[in-house]
Amino acid sequence: MTTRLPLPPSVYADTAVAPVATPPLDVDKNVSVAIVGGGYTGLSTALHLAEQGVEALVLEAQEPGWGASGNNGGHTNPGLKHDPDQIEADFGAELGRRMIAFSYGTTDFTHDLIRRYQIPCEARQNGTLRAAYHEASAAAIEKTAQQCIRRGMPVTYLNREQLREMTGTDRYIGAMLDTRGGDLHPLSYARGLARAAISAGAKVFGETPALSLRRDGARWRIETPRAVVHADKVLLATNGFTDDLWPALRRTIVPVFSSIAATAPLSDAVARSIMPTRPVLYESGHITVYYRIDQHNRLLMGGRGPMRWISSPHDVAYLMRYAERLWPQLKGVAWTHGWNSRLAITKDHYPHVHEPAEGVLISLGCNGRGVALSTTMGAQLARRLIGGATAEIDMPITGIKPIPMHPFWPVGVTTAVIAGRVRDRLGI
């Protein structure tokens, strides 16, 4: 038997829309597609399967949105980590072009889906800023912007003066603005996706971890604490909470904690002085800091923190200090929440899609861009699950390749964070 754990102590947990009922599975089921993981990837896939009349069932160990899906920065950012030219170099012109069109279209896809299902999640499309405070980073961002502009994307490169007007700080010397980016309330969105999937005909069960997965004749058998699921096909969508359900899969990603600190609602005057047009921003550095002002005038500052669960903004005091450095008018403001969750980082920083056996599909490794990317992946994964190997998707399907020396990842992550902060301070 399992017990539903409380949500991380976030602003989102205090303010989200009510959850839809997702009781534990306690009766054996036979379904077309079983999905392990009730985050954005699993829920979006279930929704897109159900829209096409395919019986889909989601098994979630806690509740929809309990993990990073309901506890992230709330940014809907277009694109992948790598530049468009690099993507085409890595995967060839034809697949590369499809990957670029797919990944940079994820935000429009996500916000269109939110409008279509009238999901109440405070969604806005006020743009994404990728900002730099070092000359080298600014040059790299300008290069990215040029590649996007060359492909006809709604992207602009901004200088220091323009950024001072948009952010209220003189910290940044250059940035790329993509008007397709935006933000939302992550937990309300996860709950809204679950509600939409259920209304379309999918089944979603909470407090139902998948304990084992094996072939059983022509179908797949999933053991859960109270019942057994038999499915024609299975999707594993566990991201930063990937375990040993499938051999070696856990060793293909590094689960990294990303932390957020939130202020109490700011006065209108202070909020306007920080981000008057309400884009979201993430910094281009060795250690990424990202932030936004939500619809209730809270400042949400995110970045790397301890590689453990946290429960207070004081656990990431550096984010509060950094916010005051950017905007001195924040001194004395109350910081009310601090929380984190686990993201899935891949060695090559691309999302990974695997098909290790007939009828098994795996998708994980959003590398910090999960809100829009995983939502849009849901439609792609549904297409593949329905059509099989003849149904092409706009991401490569690769073999499972464990990361060498994977047991040492906690030490490696801690060392990389420390080194990255030093390099950012030194401007190298």
N, C-alpha and C positions, 0 to 999 in steps of 0.2 A: 504493500500500500504506500501511496505517496501523499505528502501534505503540500498544499500550495504555499509557496514562500511569499512573504510580503514583497511588494514592489520596492525597488530602490527608492530612497527618500528624496525624490525629485520634486521640482515645481510641477512637473507633468502629473505625477501621481495625485497631487493635491487639487488639480484643476481640470483633469480630463473629463470628457463625457463619460457617462455610465457605460460599463462593459456589457456586451451581449452575453447571454448565458452560454457557457461552454463547459458543461458538466463532464466528469470523467467517463471514459468509455467503460461500460461494465457488461456489455453483451458482445459476443463474437460477431464480426462483420465480414461480409464478402463485398469487395468494391472493385471498380475498374482501376482507380489510382489511389494509392495511399501516400500521403505526404508527411514526412517527419520534420517538424519545425513549424511553429506558428508565428514566425516573424513576417516581415513584408514579402520575402520571396515565396514562402509557403502559402500565405494567404492570397497573394496576387495570382499565383498559379492555380490555386483552387477556384478562385473567382473566374478566371478565364477558361478553365475547364468546364465549370458549371454553366457558363454562358453558352457553351456549345453542346450542352446536354450530356456531358461526361460525368459520371458519378465519382466524386472526389471526397476524400476523407482526410482531415488534418489531425495529426497527433502532436500535441504540445505538452511539454513536461510541466509547465507552470500555467500561464495564461497568455493569450495573444498580446504581444508587445512587452512581455516581461523582460526580455533581453535588450540588446542594443536597439532593436526596432522602436521600442517605446522610451528609450533613454539617451538618444543621440542629440546632436546639436540642433536638429530641426532644419538643417539646410537642404535645399534641393539644388544640387550643383550639377551642371551638365558636364559631359566628357569623362574621359578616363585619366589616370594619373599621367600617362605618357602623352607627348605631343602628337598631333596628327601625322606628321612626317615620319615619326618613329614607329607609329602603329603600322603604317604602310610598309616601312622597311622590315618590320618584324614578321608581318603576316602576308605580305604580297599586296599588289595593287587592288585586286578584286575583293578579297575578304577584308583587307584593310579599309577600303572605302566603305564597305558595309558596316564595319565596326565603328567607324567614325560617325557615320550617319545615325546609327543606332544610339551610341552613347551620348552624343550631343543632342539627340532628340528626346532623351529620357525625361527631362523636366517638363516639356510640353505634354508628353504622354501622361505623366503623373498628374499634372494639374488638370488636364482634360478628364481623366478618370475621376478625380475628386468632384469636378463639376457635374459629370454625368450621373454619379451616384449621390450627389448632394451630401458629401461627407463633411460634417461640421468639425473642422480641424484647424481653423484660423489660417488657411492657406493664402499666400500672397506671392506674386511674381514681380518683385521689385529689383531683381538682378543679383548677380554674384560678383563680388570683387575678389580677385586674386592679387594680393598686394605684396610689395617688396620694400624693405628698408635698407638693403645692401645693393650696391651697383651691379654686382654679378647676378643677383636674383632678378633685379629689374630688367637687365638685358635678356635674361632667359624668358621672362614673362612677355617682353615685347616681341621676342621671336615666336612664342606661342601665339600671341595675338595676330601677328602677321600671317601665320599659317591658317588660322581660323578665318581671317578676313579674306584671304585668297580663295577660300572655299565658300564664300558667300554667307558666312555666319554673322549674326547681329552682335558683333564684338567691337569694342573700342579700347584703345590704349590711352590711359589717363596719366597726366603729369602730376607733380607734387602739388601745384596750386589747385588743380581740380580735385585732388584727393582730400586736401585740407577742407574744402567746401563740403565734400560728401561724408567725411568721417569726423570732422571736428578736431583732428590731431595733425601735427606736422611730422609724424613719425615716418610716413611712407613717401618714397621718391617716384614710384611708378606702380601701376596696377592695370589689370585687364578687367574690363566690365563686360559681362555677358548678360544681356537683358532677359535671357530665358530662365535664369536662376531665381531662387526665391526661398521661402521658408514655410513652416507649418508646425503644428503641435504634434509631436511624434506619437505620443500615446493615444491621443484622440484619433489620429490617423490610423494607427494599428487597429484600434477597436472599431473604427468605421469600416476598414477593409474586411475585418471579420464579419461584421454585420452584413456587408454587401455580399460576401461570399455565401453566407448562410441563406440570405434572401434569394440568391440565385440558384440554390439547391445543394450547395456543399454542406458537409458535416464537419464541425470543428469541436474537438474534445480537449479540454484542459486537464491538468493533473494526470496526464497519460503519457509518460515517457516510453519510448520504444526500447525495450530491453534486449531484444535479439532480432536478427533478420537472417533468414535462410531460405533457400529454394525448397519448395514443397511441391513436387511434380511439375506441372506447367505454370505454377503460380508462385508468389512470394508470401512467406509467412512471417508476420511480425508479432512477437510476444509483447504484451503490455502487462502491468500489474494485475489487471482484473479480467482481461479478455484477449482474444487472438484475432488478428486481422489477416485475411487472405486477400491479396490484390494481384491483378494482372501486371501492374507496373507500380514502381516505387520512385518517389523523388525524395532525396535527402537534402534538406535545406537548413542546416544547423549552424553554419557560419562560425562565430567565435565560441560556440558551445559544442562544437564537434567532439564526439567521444570515439570509442572503439567499435561502434556499431558496424562500420565497414572497415575491413583490414587496411591499415596504414593511412587512412584518410586523415586522422587527427594530426599526423606528422607532416601534412602538406601545407599547413597554415600555422602562423604564430598568433595565438590569442593575446591581444594587447588591450590593456585597459585605457579608455579615454574618459577624461573627467570633465565635469562642468560645475561652475559656481554661478549662482544667480543672485542678483540683488532683489531687494524689495522694489515694488513699482516706483520709478523715478518721477519727479515732477515733470510736467509737460515741457517746461523750459529747459531742464537738464537733458531730457531725452532728445529734444530737438537739437541741442548743441552737440550731441554725439553723432547720431546718424539720422539726419533730417529726412532723407528720402527712403530710409529703411531697406537698403540692400543688406545682404549678408556678406561677411568678409572672412576669408581665411588667408593667413600669411604664408608666403613662400620662404621657408627657412628649413634648417635641418630638423627643427622641432616645430611642428605646426601649432599655431594658436588660431582659434576661430571664434567669431562672436556675432551676435545680432541683438537688436532690440525687439522684443516680442510685442504683441498687440496690447499688452497691459503695461508697457513702458519698463519692463524688467530688462536689465542687461544680462545676457547669458554668455559667459566666457568659458571656452573649452580648450583643452590641451592635454598633454601627457601628464599623468600623475602617478601615484604609487601603483605598483603591480599587485594590488589587492583591493578589496572592496572598501569604499569610503562612505562616510555618512554625514560629513560636515564640510562647509566651505573652507574651514581652517586646515583641512587635509590637503588643500591645494592653494595655500596662502599666496604662492607666487602669482597665481592668476589675479587675485585681488590687488596685489602690489602692482602688477603690470597694468591693470585697468587704471589705477590712479596715476601711473606714469603717462599713459596715453591721454587721460582726461583728469587733470588735477581737481576739477569741480566735484569728483566723486569721493573725495576724502570725507570720511564721516558717514558715508552712506551705509545702510545696513545690508549685509549679505546674509540671506536667509536659508539657502540650500546649497548643498554640495553632494554630488553623487557621481557614479560612473557605471560603465558596463564594458563588456568585452567585444572588441572588433576582431575580424579575421583578416590578417595580413598575409599575403602570399609573397614568396621569394622574388618573383618577377613583377609584382605589383599590378598584375592583370587579374581580373576575375577568372575563376577556373570552373569549367564545365566538364564533367566526366561521364562516360558511359562504360563502367567497368564490367558489366554483364548485361545480357539481354533483359530488357525490362527494368533496368535500374539507371536512373539519371541522377546526377549530383550537381549542385550549384552552390558555390561558396567563394568567399574572398572578395568582398566589395572594397576592401582597402580604404575605408573611411568615406566612401561615396554611396552608401547603401540606400538612402531614402528613395531617390529617383531611379537609380540603377536597378535595385532589386525589384522594385515595382514593375518596371518595364521588362525585366528578365522574366517575370511571371508569364507574360504573353508569349514570349519566345519558348519557354520551357513547356507551356501547354501545347504549343504547336508541335514540338518534338515528341511529347508524350502521346499525342493523338496520331501523328503521321509516321512515327518511327524514323528509321535511318534515312528515308527519302525526303523527310521534311527538314530542309536546311534552316539553320538559325544564323543570326548575325554575330555570333561569337564562336571562337574555335572550340572544338571538343578535343580534349587532350587526355593523355594517360595520367594515372596517379603517380606522382614522383615525390616521395618523402624528402623533406629538407635534411641535408646532412647535419649531424650533431644536434638534432632536434631537442634532445633532453636538456640541452644547455641554454635553451632560448630565454629563460628568465634572466640569467646573468647577461646574456647578449643584449637583451632589450634595455636593461638598466644601464649598461655601459654605453649603449648607443644614445640614450637620452642624455646622459651626462656629457658625453662628447659633443652631441649636437648643440646643447645649450652653450657650451664653451665656444664652439665655432660660430654660433650666431652672435655671441657677445663680441667676438674678435672680428667679425665681418668677413670670414673666410668660407 
